[in-house]
Amino acid sequence: MFDKKDLIKLAKMEMPFGKYQGRALIDLPEAYLIWFANQGFPEGQLGRLMALALEIKINGLESLIEPLKRMPTIH
């Protein structure tokens, strides 16, 4: 299960490594997320959020995250 704050993290958190380093997790290509699903997502929060991003993309729900991308980041 996920926390509603995870949706904001998906919109704001950047991929920390690899080909798409610096790109917001929700903006990672579906094929890249599927590759990780087959290979194994990273441990911890990153992997959990990447799995959530894949579920959102598979179900065509990216539009729910778009408004969150425009919100100011609050620490």
C-alpha positions in Angstrom: 0.0 0.0 0.0 1.1 3.6 -0.5 0.8 6.8 1.4 -0.9 9.8 -0.3 2.4 11.7 0.1 3.9 9.1 -2.3 2.0 10.7 -5.1 3.8 14.0 -4.4 7.1 12.1 -4.2 6.5 10.5 -7.6 6.0 13.9 -9.1 9.0 15.5 -7.4 11.6 12.8 -6.7 14.3 12.4 -9.4 15.8 9.1 -10.5 19.2 9.1 -8.8 21.1 7.0 -11.3 21.2 5.4 -14.7 20.1 6.4 -18.1 17.3 8.6 -16.8 19.1 10.2 -13.9 17.5 13.5 -12.9 14.1 12.7 -14.4 11.1 12.7 -12.2 10.1 9.1 -11.3 6.6 9.6 -12.8 8.3 10.7 -16.1 10.3 7.5 -16.4 9.3 5.6 -19.6 7.0 2.6 -19.0 9.4 0.3 -20.8 12.2 1.2 -18.3 9.9 0.6 -15.4 8.8 -2.8 -16.8 12.5 -3.7 -17.3 13.1 -2.9 -13.6 9.9 -4.9 -12.7 11.4 -7.9 -14.5 14.9 -7.5 -13.0 13.8 -6.4 -9.6 13.2 -2.9 -8.3 15.8 -1.3 -6.1 15.3 -1.7 -2.3 13.5 0.8 -0.2 11.5 3.9 -1.0 12.9 4.2 -4.5 11.8 0.7 -5.6 8.4 1.1 -4.0 7.9 4.4 -5.8 9.1 3.0 -9.1 6.6 0.2 -8.7 3.8 2.7 -8.0 4.8 4.7 -11.0 4.5 1.6 -13.2 1.0 0.8 -11.8 -0.1 4.4 -12.5 1.2 4.2 -16.0 -0.3 0.8 -16.8 -3.6 2.1 -15.6 -3.4 5.4 -17.6 -3.5 7.6 -14.5 -0.6 9.9 -15.1 -3.0 12.8 -15.4 -3.5 12.5 -11.6 0.1 13.4 -11.0 0.4 16.3 -13.4 -1.0 18.9 -11.1 1.4 17.7 -8.3 4.4 18.4 -10.6 3.5 22.1 -10.5 3.2 22.4 -6.7 6.0 24.1 -4.9 8.4 21.8 -3.1 8.1 22.1 0.7 10.7 20.5 2.9 
